[in-house]
């Protein structure tokens, strides 16, 4: 049965048409391979970018914590300096009064 079918198709499809079809199939295979390689490359790039993004997010979080700590330290130092200035001012007033 299959042999008869192949013979019938061969009789119906001229050799030039078959060759053109064969070329199209091979081009389609090559396009598929190229698309598959491009997809794999894109997936690798996406993974690399996700990893870089995660690293940057960690860096940002670390910097945010450092910034908060530095602001606290600045406020603490500001308070201590203001306290010293008030004491100096108080001493200066006492000295001026005497």
N, CA, C and O atoms as a CHARMM CRD file, in Angstrom:
* protein
*
  392
    1    1 UNK  N      0.83100  -1.19600   0.00000 PROA 1      0.00000
    2    1 UNK  CA     0.00000   0.00000   0.00000 PROA 1      0.00000
    3    1 UNK  C      0.86300   1.24200   0.00000 PROA 1      0.00000
    4    1 UNK  O      0.61500   2.15700  -0.78500 PROA 1      0.00000
    5    2 UNK  N      1.88800   1.30200   0.87200 PROA 2      0.00000
    6    2 UNK  CA     2.74500   2.47700   0.96200 PROA 2      0.00000
    7    2 UNK  C      3.53600   2.67200  -0.31300 PROA 2      0.00000
    8    2 UNK  O      3.74600   3.80400  -0.74900 PROA 2      0.00000
    9    3 UNK  N      3.97200   1.58900  -0.91100 PROA 3      0.00000
   10    3 UNK  CA     4.74700   1.68200  -2.15100 PROA 3      0.00000
   11    3 UNK  C      3.88600   2.27200  -3.25400 PROA 3      0.00000
   12    3 UNK  O      4.35100   3.11000  -4.02700 PROA 3      0.00000
   13    4 UNK  N      2.62700   1.83800  -3.33100 PROA 4      0.00000
   14    4 UNK  CA     1.71800   2.37900  -4.35200 PROA 4      0.00000
   15    4 UNK  C      1.49300   3.86400  -4.13200 PROA 4      0.00000
   16    4 UNK  O      1.42900   4.63800  -5.08600 PROA 4      0.00000
   17    5 UNK  N      1.37100   4.26100  -2.86100 PROA 5      0.00000
   18    5 UNK  CA     1.14000   5.66600  -2.53100 PROA 5      0.00000
   19    5 UNK  C      2.33400   6.50600  -2.95800 PROA 5      0.00000
   20    5 UNK  O      2.15900   7.57700  -3.53800 PROA 5      0.00000
   21    6 UNK  N      3.54300   6.03600  -2.68000 PROA 6      0.00000
   22    6 UNK  CA     4.75700   6.75500  -3.07000 PROA 6      0.00000
   23    6 UNK  C      4.84100   6.85400  -4.57700 PROA 6      0.00000
   24    6 UNK  O      5.21300   7.89600  -5.11600 PROA 6      0.00000
   25    7 UNK  N      4.49600   5.77000  -5.26300 PROA 7      0.00000
   26    7 UNK  CA     4.52700   5.79700  -6.72900 PROA 7      0.00000
   27    7 UNK  C      3.51600   6.78600  -7.26600 PROA 7      0.00000
   28    7 UNK  O      3.79600   7.50500  -8.22500 PROA 7      0.00000
   29    8 UNK  N      2.32300   6.83100  -6.64800 PROA 8      0.00000
   30    8 UNK  CA     1.29500   7.76700  -7.10400 PROA 8      0.00000
   31    8 UNK  C      1.74000   9.20600  -6.86900 PROA 8      0.00000
   32    8 UNK  O      1.56100  10.06500  -7.73200 PROA 8      0.00000
   33    9 UNK  N      2.32000   9.46500  -5.70200 PROA 9      0.00000
   34    9 UNK  CA     2.79000  10.81900  -5.40300 PROA 9      0.00000
   35    9 UNK  C      3.92700  11.17900  -6.34500 PROA 9      0.00000
   36    9 UNK  O      3.97200  12.29800  -6.85700 PROA 9      0.00000
   37   10 UNK  N      4.83900  10.25700  -6.58000 PROA 10     0.00000
   38   10 UNK  CA     5.95700  10.51300  -7.48600 PROA 10     0.00000
   39   10 UNK  C      5.45900  10.82100  -8.87900 PROA 10     0.00000
   40   10 UNK  O      6.00600  11.68400  -9.56500 PROA 10     0.00000
   41   11 UNK  N      4.43900  10.13100  -9.29100 PROA 11     0.00000
   42   11 UNK  CA     3.89000  10.36800 -10.61800 PROA 11     0.00000
   43   11 UNK  C      3.19400  11.71100 -10.68600 PROA 11     0.00000
   44   11 UNK  O      3.20100  12.36200 -11.73000 PROA 11     0.00000
   45   12 UNK  N      2.58900  12.13600  -9.57400 PROA 12     0.00000
   46   12 UNK  CA     1.84900  13.39400  -9.57500 PROA 12     0.00000
   47   12 UNK  C      2.76500  14.60000  -9.40600 PROA 12     0.00000
   48   12 UNK  O      2.46400  15.66700  -9.94100 PROA 12     0.00000
   49   13 UNK  N      3.88300  14.46600  -8.67400 PROA 13     0.00000
   50   13 UNK  CA     4.75300  15.59200  -8.37100 PROA 13     0.00000
   51   13 UNK  C      5.97800  15.52300  -9.28300 PROA 13     0.00000
   52   13 UNK  O      6.75800  14.57700  -9.18200 PROA 13     0.00000
   53   14 UNK  N      6.16200  16.49000 -10.15900 PROA 14     0.00000
   54   14 UNK  CA     7.33300  16.49100 -11.02800 PROA 14     0.00000
   55   14 UNK  C      8.61900  16.61400 -10.20200 PROA 14     0.00000
   56   14 UNK  O      8.57500  17.09500  -9.06900 PROA 14     0.00000
   57   15 UNK  N      9.73100  16.19900 -10.73600 PROA 15     0.00000
   58   15 UNK  CA    11.02400  16.18500 -10.04300 PROA 15     0.00000
   59   15 UNK  C     11.43700  17.58700  -9.62200 PROA 15     0.00000
   60   15 UNK  O     11.97100  17.76800  -8.52700 PROA 15     0.00000
   61   16 UNK  N     11.20100  18.58100 -10.46900 PROA 16     0.00000
   62   16 UNK  CA    11.58600  19.96000 -10.12000 PROA 16     0.00000
   63   16 UNK  C     10.81400  20.45400  -8.90700 PROA 16     0.00000
   64   16 UNK  O     11.36900  21.11500  -8.02900 PROA 16     0.00000
   65   17 UNK  N      9.52700  20.12700  -8.86900 PROA 17     0.00000
   66   17 UNK  CA     8.71600  20.54000  -7.72600 PROA 17     0.00000
   67   17 UNK  C      9.19500  19.84900  -6.44800 PROA 17     0.00000
   68   17 UNK  O      9.23400  20.45200  -5.37600 PROA 17     0.00000
   69   18 UNK  N      9.55800  18.57600  -6.58500 PROA 18     0.00000
   70   18 UNK  CA    10.05200  17.84900  -5.42300 PROA 18     0.00000
   71   18 UNK  C     11.36600  18.44700  -4.92900 PROA 18     0.00000
   72   18 UNK  O     11.58100  18.57000  -3.72400 PROA 18     0.00000
   73   19 UNK  N     12.23000  18.81100  -5.84800 PROA 19     0.00000
   74   19 UNK  CA    13.51800  19.41500  -5.47700 PROA 19     0.00000
   75   19 UNK  C     13.28500  20.76300  -4.79000 PROA 19     0.00000
   76   19 UNK  O     13.94600  21.07500  -3.80000 PROA 19     0.00000
   77   20 UNK  N     12.36200  21.55200  -5.30300 PROA 20     0.00000
   78   20 UNK  CA    12.04600  22.84200  -4.67400 PROA 20     0.00000
   79   20 UNK  C     11.48700  22.61900  -3.27800 PROA 20     0.00000
   80   20 UNK  O     11.83200  23.34100  -2.34200 PROA 20     0.00000
   81   21 UNK  N     10.62600  21.62100  -3.13800 PROA 21     0.00000
   82   21 UNK  CA    10.06700  21.31500  -1.83000 PROA 21     0.00000
   83   21 UNK  C     11.16300  20.84800  -0.87600 PROA 21     0.00000
   84   21 UNK  O     11.19100  21.23400   0.29300 PROA 21     0.00000
   85   22 UNK  N     12.05900  20.01500  -1.38800 PROA 22     0.00000
   86   22 UNK  CA    13.16800  19.52400  -0.56800 PROA 22     0.00000
   87   22 UNK  C     14.04100  20.68700  -0.08100 PROA 22     0.00000
   88   22 UNK  O     14.45200  20.71000   1.08000 PROA 22     0.00000
   89   23 UNK  N     14.32000  21.63900  -0.95500 PROA 23     0.00000
   90   23 UNK  CA    15.10900  22.81800  -0.57800 PROA 23     0.00000
   91   23 UNK  C     14.39000  23.62900   0.49800 PROA 23     0.00000
   92   23 UNK  O     15.01700  24.10500   1.44500 PROA 23     0.00000
   93   24 UNK  N     13.10100  23.78000   0.35200 PROA 24     0.00000
   94   24 UNK  CA    12.32400  24.51100   1.34800 PROA 24     0.00000
   95   24 UNK  C     12.38000  23.80800   2.70300 PROA 24     0.00000
   96   24 UNK  O     12.49500  24.46000   3.74100 PROA 24     0.00000
   97   25 UNK  N     12.29800  22.48200   2.68900 PROA 25     0.00000
   98   25 UNK  CA    12.36000  21.72400   3.93600 PROA 25     0.00000
   99   25 UNK  C     13.71800  21.92900   4.59000 PROA 25     0.00000
  100   25 UNK  O     13.79600  22.16300   5.79600 PROA 25     0.00000
  101   26 UNK  N     14.79200  21.84300   3.80300 PROA 26     0.00000
  102   26 UNK  CA    16.12300  22.03800   4.38100 PROA 26     0.00000
  103   26 UNK  C     16.31700  23.46600   4.90000 PROA 26     0.00000
  104   26 UNK  O     16.92900  23.66800   5.94900 PROA 26     0.00000
  105   27 UNK  N     15.79900  24.44800   4.17100 PROA 27     0.00000
  106   27 UNK  CA    15.88000  25.84000   4.65900 PROA 27     0.00000
  107   27 UNK  C     15.08800  25.99400   5.95400 PROA 27     0.00000
  108   27 UNK  O     15.51200  26.69000   6.87700 PROA 27     0.00000
  109   28 UNK  N     13.93400  25.33500   6.01000 PROA 28     0.00000
  110   28 UNK  CA    13.12100  25.39400   7.22500 PROA 28     0.00000
  111   28 UNK  C     13.86700  24.76300   8.39600 PROA 28     0.00000
  112   28 UNK  O     13.82700  25.27600   9.51400 PROA 28     0.00000
  113   29 UNK  N     14.54300  23.65900   8.13700 PROA 29     0.00000
  114   29 UNK  CA    15.33000  23.00800   9.18500 PROA 29     0.00000
  115   29 UNK  C     16.43700  23.94400   9.66000 PROA 29     0.00000
  116   29 UNK  O     16.65900  24.07300  10.86400 PROA 29     0.00000
  117   30 UNK  N     17.12900  24.59500   8.73600 PROA 30     0.00000
  118   30 UNK  CA    18.20300  25.52200   9.10600 PROA 30     0.00000
  119   30 UNK  C     17.65100  26.71600   9.88400 PROA 30     0.00000
  120   30 UNK  O     18.26000  27.16300  10.85700 PROA 30     0.00000
  121   31 UNK  N     16.51300  27.22400   9.46100 PROA 31     0.00000
  122   31 UNK  CA    15.89200  28.33600  10.18600 PROA 31     0.00000
  123   31 UNK  C     15.49400  27.89900  11.59200 PROA 31     0.00000
  124   31 UNK  O     15.64700  28.65700  12.55000 PROA 31     0.00000
  125   32 UNK  N     14.98800  26.68800  11.70900 PROA 32     0.00000
  126   32 UNK  CA    14.61500  26.16600  13.02200 PROA 32     0.00000
  127   32 UNK  C     15.83800  26.04600  13.92100 PROA 32     0.00000
  128   32 UNK  O     15.79600  26.43000  15.09000 PROA 32     0.00000
  129   33 UNK  N     16.92800  25.51200  13.37400 PROA 33     0.00000
  130   33 UNK  CA    18.15900  25.39000  14.15800 PROA 33     0.00000
  131   33 UNK  C     18.64600  26.76600  14.61400 PROA 33     0.00000
  132   33 UNK  O     19.02500  26.94700  15.77100 PROA 33     0.00000
  133   34 UNK  N     18.63200  27.73700  13.68800 PROA 34     0.00000
  134   34 UNK  CA    19.08300  29.09000  14.03500 PROA 34     0.00000
  135   34 UNK  C     18.17800  29.70000  15.10600 PROA 34     0.00000
  136   34 UNK  O     18.65900  30.34900  16.03500 PROA 34     0.00000
  137   35 UNK  N     16.87300  29.49100  14.97300 PROA 35     0.00000
  138   35 UNK  CA    15.92900  30.03200  15.96200 PROA 35     0.00000
  139   35 UNK  C     16.14500  29.36900  17.31800 PROA 35     0.00000
  140   35 UNK  O     16.07400  30.03200  18.35400 PROA 35     0.00000
  141   36 UNK  N     16.40600  28.07200  17.31500 PROA 36     0.00000
  142   36 UNK  CA    16.65000  27.36200  18.56600 PROA 36     0.00000
  143   36 UNK  C     17.92500  27.86200  19.23100 PROA 36     0.00000
  144   36 UNK  O     17.95800  28.04500  20.44700 PROA 36     0.00000
  145   37 UNK  N     18.97300  28.08500  18.44300 PROA 37     0.00000
  146   37 UNK  CA    20.22200  28.62600  18.98600 PROA 37     0.00000
  147   37 UNK  C     20.01600  30.04200  19.51800 PROA 37     0.00000
  148   37 UNK  O     20.54000  30.39700  20.57400 PROA 37     0.00000
  149   38 UNK  N     19.24900  30.85000  18.77800 PROA 38     0.00000
  150   38 UNK  CA    18.97500  32.21800  19.22500 PROA 38     0.00000
  151   38 UNK  C     18.17500  32.19800  20.53100 PROA 38     0.00000
  152   38 UNK  O     18.41200  33.00900  21.42600 PROA 38     0.00000
  153   39 UNK  N     17.23700  31.27300  20.62500 PROA 39     0.00000
  154   39 UNK  CA    16.43700  31.17200  21.85500 PROA 39     0.00000
  155   39 UNK  C     17.32500  30.77400  23.03400 PROA 39     0.00000
  156   39 UNK  O     17.20900  31.34100  24.12000 PROA 39     0.00000
  157   40 UNK  N     18.21000  29.80100  22.81800 PROA 40     0.00000
  158   40 UNK  CA    19.10400  29.37200  23.89500 PROA 40     0.00000
  159   40 UNK  C     20.01100  30.52100  24.31900 PROA 40     0.00000
  160   40 UNK  O     20.26200  30.71800  25.50800 PROA 40     0.00000
  161   41 UNK  N     20.49600  31.27100  23.34800 PROA 41     0.00000
  162   41 UNK  CA    21.34500  32.42400  23.65900 PROA 41     0.00000
  163   41 UNK  C     20.56200  33.48300  24.43800 PROA 41     0.00000
  164   41 UNK  O     21.06600  34.05800  25.40200 PROA 41     0.00000
  165   42 UNK  N     19.33400  33.72900  24.01200 PROA 42     0.00000
  166   42 UNK  CA    18.49300  34.71000  24.70000 PROA 42     0.00000
  167   42 UNK  C     18.19100  34.26000  26.13300 PROA 42     0.00000
  168   42 UNK  O     18.16600  35.07800  27.05200 PROA 42     0.00000
  169   43 UNK  N     17.96400  32.95900  26.31800 PROA 43     0.00000
  170   43 UNK  CA    17.70700  32.45000  27.66200 PROA 43     0.00000
  171   43 UNK  C     18.94500  32.58600  28.55100 PROA 43     0.00000
  172   43 UNK  O     18.83200  32.89900  29.73600 PROA 43     0.00000
  173   44 UNK  N     20.12900  32.35000  27.97100 PROA 44     0.00000
  174   44 UNK  CA    21.36200  32.53500  28.75100 PROA 44     0.00000
  175   44 UNK  C     21.53100  34.00300  29.12000 PROA 44     0.00000
  176   44 UNK  O     21.88600  34.33000  30.25200 PROA 44     0.00000
  177   45 UNK  N     21.27600  34.88200  28.16200 PROA 45     0.00000
  178   45 UNK  CA    21.38100  36.31900  28.43900 PROA 45     0.00000
  179   45 UNK  C     20.38600  36.74200  29.51300 PROA 45     0.00000
  180   45 UNK  O     20.72000  37.51600  30.41000 PROA 45     0.00000
  181   46 UNK  N     19.17200  36.23300  29.41600 PROA 46     0.00000
  182   46 UNK  CA    18.14200  36.58300  30.40500 PROA 46     0.00000
  183   46 UNK  C     18.55100  36.10000  31.79200 PROA 46     0.00000
  184   46 UNK  O     18.36400  36.81300  32.77700 PROA 46     0.00000
  185   47 UNK  N     19.10100  34.90500  31.87400 PROA 47     0.00000
  186   47 UNK  CA    19.54400  34.38000  33.17000 PROA 47     0.00000
  187   47 UNK  C     20.67000  35.23700  33.73600 PROA 47     0.00000
  188   47 UNK  O     20.67900  35.56300  34.92200 PROA 47     0.00000
  189   48 UNK  N     21.62500  35.59900  32.87100 PROA 48     0.00000
  190   48 UNK  CA    22.73800  36.43800  33.31400 PROA 48     0.00000
  191   48 UNK  C     22.21800  37.78500  33.80200 PROA 48     0.00000
  192   48 UNK  O     22.68000  38.29500  34.82300 PROA 48     0.00000
  193   49 UNK  N     21.26700  38.35900  33.08700 PROA 49     0.00000
  194   49 UNK  CA    20.70600  39.64500  33.48800 PROA 49     0.00000
  195   49 UNK  C     19.91900  39.54000  34.79700 PROA 49     0.00000
  196   49 UNK  O     19.95500  40.45100  35.62500 PROA 49     0.00000
  197   50 UNK  N     19.20500  38.41700  34.97700 PROA 50     0.00000
  198   50 UNK  CA    18.49200  38.21800  36.25200 PROA 50     0.00000
  199   50 UNK  C     19.48700  38.15700  37.40800 PROA 50     0.00000
  200   50 UNK  O     19.25200  38.73500  38.46900 PROA 50     0.00000
  201   51 UNK  N     20.59000  37.45800  37.19700 PROA 51     0.00000
  202   51 UNK  CA    21.60600  37.35800  38.24800 PROA 51     0.00000
  203   51 UNK  C     22.21700  38.72700  38.54000 PROA 51     0.00000
  204   51 UNK  O     22.43000  39.08200  39.70000 PROA 51     0.00000
  205   52 UNK  N     22.49800  39.49500  37.48100 PROA 52     0.00000
  206   52 UNK  CA    23.05000  40.83100  37.68700 PROA 52     0.00000
  207   52 UNK  C     22.05800  41.72100  38.41600 PROA 52     0.00000
  208   52 UNK  O     22.43900  42.49400  39.29500 PROA 52     0.00000
  209   53 UNK  N     20.79400  41.61400  38.05600 PROA 53     0.00000
  210   53 UNK  CA    19.76300  42.41200  38.72400 PROA 53     0.00000
  211   53 UNK  C     19.68100  42.06400  40.20000 PROA 53     0.00000
  212   53 UNK  O     19.55800  42.94600  41.05000 PROA 53     0.00000
  213   54 UNK  N     19.75000  40.78200  40.50000 PROA 54     0.00000
  214   54 UNK  CA    19.70900  40.35500  41.90000 PROA 54     0.00000
  215   54 UNK  C     20.91000  40.91200  42.66800 PROA 54     0.00000
  216   54 UNK  O     20.77100  41.35900  43.80600 PROA 54     0.00000
  217   55 UNK  N     22.09000  40.88200  42.03900 PROA 55     0.00000
  218   55 UNK  CA    23.27700  41.44000  42.68900 PROA 55     0.00000
  219   55 UNK  C     23.10200  42.93600  42.93200 PROA 55     0.00000
  220   55 UNK  O     23.44300  43.44000  44.00200 PROA 55     0.00000
  221   56 UNK  N     22.57200  43.64000  41.94000 PROA 56     0.00000
  222   56 UNK  CA    22.37100  45.09400  42.09200 PROA 56     0.00000
  223   56 UNK  C     21.36200  45.38900  43.18100 PROA 56     0.00000
  224   56 UNK  O     21.53400  46.33400  43.95200 PROA 56     0.00000
  225   57 UNK  N     20.31000  44.59000  43.25200 PROA 57     0.00000
  226   57 UNK  CA    19.30800  44.79800  44.29700 PROA 57     0.00000
  227   57 UNK  C     19.92100  44.60400  45.68200 PROA 57     0.00000
  228   57 UNK  O     19.61000  45.34100  46.61800 PROA 57     0.00000
  229   58 UNK  N     20.79600  43.60300  45.80200 PROA 58     0.00000
  230   58 UNK  CA    21.48100  43.38100  47.07100 PROA 58     0.00000
  231   58 UNK  C     22.39000  44.56600  47.40000 PROA 58     0.00000
  232   58 UNK  O     22.45600  45.00500  48.54800 PROA 58     0.00000
  233   59 UNK  N     23.09100  45.08100  46.38300 PROA 59     0.00000
  234   59 UNK  CA    23.95900  46.24500  46.60600 PROA 59     0.00000
  235   59 UNK  C     23.14600  47.45700  47.02900 PROA 59     0.00000
  236   59 UNK  O     23.54300  48.19700  47.92900 PROA 59     0.00000
  237   60 UNK  N     22.01200  47.65600  46.38200 PROA 60     0.00000
  238   60 UNK  CA    21.15500  48.79600  46.72300 PROA 60     0.00000
  239   60 UNK  C     20.66600  48.67300  48.16400 PROA 60     0.00000
  240   60 UNK  O     20.65500  49.65600  48.90500 PROA 60     0.00000
  241   61 UNK  N     20.26500  47.47200  48.55800 PROA 61     0.00000
  242   61 UNK  CA    19.79000  47.27200  49.92700 PROA 61     0.00000
  243   61 UNK  C     20.91000  47.52900  50.93300 PROA 61     0.00000
  244   61 UNK  O     20.67700  48.14100  51.97500 PROA 61     0.00000
  245   62 UNK  N     22.10800  47.07300  50.63000 PROA 62     0.00000
  246   62 UNK  CA    23.25600  47.32200  51.51000 PROA 62     0.00000
  247   62 UNK  C     23.52500  48.81600  51.60700 PROA 62     0.00000
  248   62 UNK  O     23.74700  49.33600  52.70100 PROA 62     0.00000
  249   63 UNK  N     23.50800  49.50500  50.48800 PROA 63     0.00000
  250   63 UNK  CA    23.75300  50.95500  50.48500 PROA 63     0.00000
  251   63 UNK  C     22.65100  51.69900  51.23900 PROA 63     0.00000
  252   63 UNK  O     22.91400  52.68500  51.92700 PROA 63     0.00000
  253   64 UNK  N     21.42600  51.21900  51.10300 PROA 64     0.00000
  254   64 UNK  CA    20.30800  51.85400  51.81400 PROA 64     0.00000
  255   64 UNK  C     20.51700  51.73300  53.32300 PROA 64     0.00000
  256   64 UNK  O     20.32200  52.69700  54.06300 PROA 64     0.00000
  257   65 UNK  N     20.91600  50.53200  53.77600 PROA 65     0.00000
  258   65 UNK  CA    21.16300  50.34900  55.21000 PROA 65     0.00000
  259   65 UNK  C     22.32500  51.23100  55.67700 PROA 65     0.00000
  260   65 UNK  O     22.26200  51.83200  56.75000 PROA 65     0.00000
  261   66 UNK  N     23.38100  51.30400  54.86700 PROA 66     0.00000
  262   66 UNK  CA    24.51900  52.15200  55.22900 PROA 66     0.00000
  263   66 UNK  C     24.09600  53.61300  55.31600 PROA 66     0.00000
  264   66 UNK  O     24.52200  54.33100  56.22000 PROA 66     0.00000
  265   67 UNK  N     23.26100  54.05500  54.38200 PROA 67     0.00000
  266   67 UNK  CA    22.79400  55.44100  54.38100 PROA 67     0.00000
  267   67 UNK  C     22.00100  55.74300  55.65400 PROA 67     0.00000
  268   67 UNK  O     22.18300  56.79200  56.27300 PROA 67     0.00000
  269   68 UNK  N     21.12800  54.82500  56.03500 PROA 68     0.00000
  270   68 UNK  CA    20.33900  55.01900  57.25700 PROA 68     0.00000
  271   68 UNK  C     21.26500  55.11000  58.46300 PROA 68     0.00000
  272   68 UNK  O     21.08700  55.97000  59.32600 PROA 68     0.00000
  273   69 UNK  N     22.25600  54.22100  58.52300 PROA 69     0.00000
  274   69 UNK  CA    23.21100  54.23700  59.62500 PROA 69     0.00000
  275   69 UNK  C     23.99700  55.53900  59.64900 PROA 69     0.00000
  276   69 UNK  O     24.20800  56.12300  60.71300 PROA 69     0.00000
  277   70 UNK  N     24.43000  55.99300  58.48400 PROA 70     0.00000
  278   70 UNK  CA    25.19300  57.25200  58.42400 PROA 70     0.00000
  279   70 UNK  C     24.34000  58.44300  58.84500 PROA 70     0.00000
  280   70 UNK  O     24.83700  59.36100  59.49700 PROA 70     0.00000
  281   71 UNK  N     23.07900  58.43700  58.48100 PROA 71     0.00000
  282   71 UNK  CA    22.18600  59.52700  58.90900 PROA 71     0.00000
  283   71 UNK  C     22.01600  59.52100  60.42200 PROA 71     0.00000
  284   71 UNK  O     22.02000  60.57300  61.06100 PROA 71     0.00000
  285   72 UNK  N     21.86900  58.33100  60.98700 PROA 72     0.00000
  286   72 UNK  CA    21.76200  58.24900  62.45600 PROA 72     0.00000
  287   72 UNK  C     23.02200  58.80200  63.11400 PROA 72     0.00000
  288   72 UNK  O     22.95100  59.59300  64.05500 PROA 72     0.00000
  289   73 UNK  N     24.16600  58.37500  62.60800 PROA 73     0.00000
  290   73 UNK  CA    25.43100  58.85500  63.16400 PROA 73     0.00000
  291   73 UNK  C     25.55100  60.36900  63.02100 PROA 73     0.00000
  292   73 UNK  O     26.00800  61.04500  63.94300 PROA 73     0.00000
  293   74 UNK  N     25.15000  60.89700  61.88800 PROA 74     0.00000
  294   74 UNK  CA    25.20200  62.34200  61.66700 PROA 74     0.00000
  295   74 UNK  C     24.32800  63.07200  62.67500 PROA 74     0.00000
  296   74 UNK  O     24.74100  64.08400  63.24100 PROA 74     0.00000
  297   75 UNK  N     23.11500  62.56000  62.90300 PROA 75     0.00000
  298   75 UNK  CA    22.21900  63.18900  63.86800 PROA 75     0.00000
  299   75 UNK  C     22.80000  63.10800  65.27900 PROA 75     0.00000
  300   75 UNK  O     22.69700  64.06100  66.05100 PROA 75     0.00000
  301   76 UNK  N     23.39900  61.98900  65.61000 PROA 76     0.00000
  302   76 UNK  CA    24.01800  61.84600  66.92400 PROA 76     0.00000
  303   76 UNK  C     25.16400  62.84400  67.09100 PROA 76     0.00000
  304   76 UNK  O     25.28000  63.49900  68.12700 PROA 76     0.00000
  305   77 UNK  N     25.99900  62.95200  66.07700 PROA 77     0.00000
  306   77 UNK  CA    27.12700  63.89800  66.13700 PROA 77     0.00000
  307   77 UNK  C     26.61400  65.33000  66.18500 PROA 77     0.00000
  308   77 UNK  O     27.16200  66.15800  66.91400 PROA 77     0.00000
  309   78 UNK  N     25.57800  65.63200  65.42300 PROA 78     0.00000
  310   78 UNK  CA    24.99900  66.97900  65.43800 PROA 78     0.00000
  311   78 UNK  C     24.52600  67.32400  66.84700 PROA 78     0.00000
  312   78 UNK  O     24.77000  68.42400  67.34400 PROA 78     0.00000
  313   79 UNK  N     23.84600  66.37200  67.48400 PROA 79     0.00000
  314   79 UNK  CA    23.36800  66.60200  68.85100 PROA 79     0.00000
  315   79 UNK  C     24.52200  66.83400  69.81700 PROA 79     0.00000
  316   79 UNK  O     24.44600  67.71500  70.67300 PROA 79     0.00000
  317   80 UNK  N     25.58600  66.05400  69.68900 PROA 80     0.00000
  318   80 UNK  CA    26.74000  66.21400  70.58100 PROA 80     0.00000
  319   80 UNK  C     27.42700  67.55900  70.34900 PROA 80     0.00000
  320   80 UNK  O     27.84500  68.21700  71.30200 PROA 80     0.00000
  321   81 UNK  N     27.54500  67.96900  69.07900 PROA 81     0.00000
  322   81 UNK  CA    28.17700  69.25700  68.77500 PROA 81     0.00000
  323   81 UNK  C     27.31900  70.39900  69.31600 PROA 81     0.00000
  324   81 UNK  O     27.84900  71.35500  69.88200 PROA 81     0.00000
  325   82 UNK  N     26.00500  70.30900  69.14900 PROA 82     0.00000
  326   82 UNK  CA    25.11900  71.34600  69.67800 PROA 82     0.00000
  327   82 UNK  C     25.22900  71.43000  71.19200 PROA 82     0.00000
  328   82 UNK  O     25.21800  72.52500  71.75500 PROA 82     0.00000
  329   83 UNK  N     25.33500  70.28700  71.85500 PROA 83     0.00000
  330   83 UNK  CA    25.49300  70.26300  73.30400 PROA 83     0.00000
  331   83 UNK  C     26.79400  70.96300  73.71500 PROA 83     0.00000
  332   83 UNK  O     26.80900  71.75300  74.65800 PROA 83     0.00000
  333   84 UNK  N     27.88900  70.66300  72.99300 PROA 84     0.00000
  334   84 UNK  CA    29.17100  71.30600  73.30100 PROA 84     0.00000
  335   84 UNK  C     29.08900  72.81400  73.06700 PROA 84     0.00000
  336   84 UNK  O     29.61800  73.59900  73.85300 PROA 84     0.00000
  337   85 UNK  N     28.42300  73.21500  71.98100 PROA 85     0.00000
  338   85 UNK  CA    28.28800  74.64700  71.69200 PROA 85     0.00000
  339   85 UNK  C     27.48800  75.34800  72.78300 PROA 85     0.00000
  340   85 UNK  O     27.82600  76.46600  73.17300 PROA 85     0.00000
  341   86 UNK  N     26.43200  74.70700  73.28000 PROA 86     0.00000
  342   86 UNK  CA    25.64500  75.30200  74.36900 PROA 86     0.00000
  343   86 UNK  C     26.49700  75.45000  75.62900 PROA 86     0.00000
  344   86 UNK  O     26.40500  76.45900  76.32800 PROA 86     0.00000
  345   87 UNK  N     27.33000  74.44200  75.91800 PROA 87     0.00000
  346   87 UNK  CA    28.19300  74.52200  77.09400 PROA 87     0.00000
  347   87 UNK  C     29.22100  75.63800  76.93300 PROA 87     0.00000
  348   87 UNK  O     29.50200  76.37000  77.88100 PROA 87     0.00000
  349   88 UNK  N     29.78200  75.76500  75.72500 PROA 88     0.00000
  350   88 UNK  CA    30.75100  76.84800  75.47100 PROA 88     0.00000
  351   88 UNK  C     30.05300  78.19200  75.61500 PROA 88     0.00000
  352   88 UNK  O     30.59700  79.12500  76.20500 PROA 88     0.00000
  353   89 UNK  N     28.86100  78.28100  75.08000 PROA 89     0.00000
  354   89 UNK  CA    28.09200  79.52500  75.17500 PROA 89     0.00000
  355   89 UNK  C     27.79100  79.85100  76.63800 PROA 89     0.00000
  356   89 UNK  O     27.89700  81.00600  77.05200 PROA 89     0.00000
  357   90 UNK  N     27.42300  78.85900  77.40400 PROA 90     0.00000
  358   90 UNK  CA    27.12900  79.04500  78.80900 PROA 90     0.00000
  359   90 UNK  C     28.37900  79.52100  79.55300 PROA 90     0.00000
  360   90 UNK  O     28.29200  80.42300  80.38600 PROA 90     0.00000
  361   91 UNK  N     29.52900  78.92900  79.26400 PROA 91     0.00000
  362   91 UNK  CA    30.77600  79.35300  79.88500 PROA 91     0.00000
  363   91 UNK  C     31.12000  80.78200  79.49800 PROA 91     0.00000
  364   91 UNK  O     31.58600  81.56700  80.32300 PROA 91     0.00000
  365   92 UNK  N     30.88700  81.10700  78.24000 PROA 92     0.00000
  366   92 UNK  CA    31.19400  82.46200  77.76700 PROA 92     0.00000
  367   92 UNK  C     30.29200  83.47000  78.46300 PROA 92     0.00000
  368   92 UNK  O     30.74700  84.55400  78.83000 PROA 92     0.00000
  369   93 UNK  N     29.01600  83.13000  78.65000 PROA 93     0.00000
  370   93 UNK  CA    28.08400  84.03000  79.34300 PROA 93     0.00000
  371   93 UNK  C     28.49400  84.20200  80.81200 PROA 93     0.00000
  372   93 UNK  O     28.43200  85.30600  81.35300 PROA 93     0.00000
  373   94 UNK  N     28.91500  83.09400  81.45400 PROA 94     0.00000
  374   94 UNK  CA    29.33300  83.18000  82.84200 PROA 94     0.00000
  375   94 UNK  C     30.56500  84.06300  82.98800 PROA 94     0.00000
  376   94 UNK  O     30.68000  84.85800  83.92100 PROA 94     0.00000
  377   95 UNK  N     31.47000  83.90000  82.04900 PROA 95     0.00000
  378   95 UNK  CA    32.70400  84.68900  82.09200 PROA 95     0.00000
  379   95 UNK  C     32.40900  86.17300  81.84200 PROA 95     0.00000
  380   95 UNK  O     33.03300  87.05000  82.43900 PROA 95     0.00000
  381   96 UNK  N     31.46100  86.43500  80.96100 PROA 96     0.00000
  382   96 UNK  CA    31.09700  87.82900  80.67000 PROA 96     0.00000
  383   96 UNK  C     30.38100  88.45400  81.85600 PROA 96     0.00000
  384   96 UNK  O     30.52000  89.65500  82.09100 PROA 96     0.00000
  385   97 UNK  N     29.62600  87.67600  82.60400 PROA 97     0.00000
  386   97 UNK  CA    28.89000  88.18900  83.75400 PROA 97     0.00000
  387   97 UNK  C     29.80400  88.47800  84.94000 PROA 97     0.00000
  388   97 UNK  O     29.45900  89.28200  85.80600 PROA 97     0.00000
  389   98 UNK  N     30.94900  87.83800  84.98600 PROA 98     0.00000
  390   98 UNK  CA    31.79100  88.07000  86.15600 PROA 98     0.00000
  391   98 UNK  C     32.81200  89.14700  85.94900 PROA 98     0.00000
  392   98 UNK  O     33.58900  89.44500  86.85700 PROA 98     0.00000
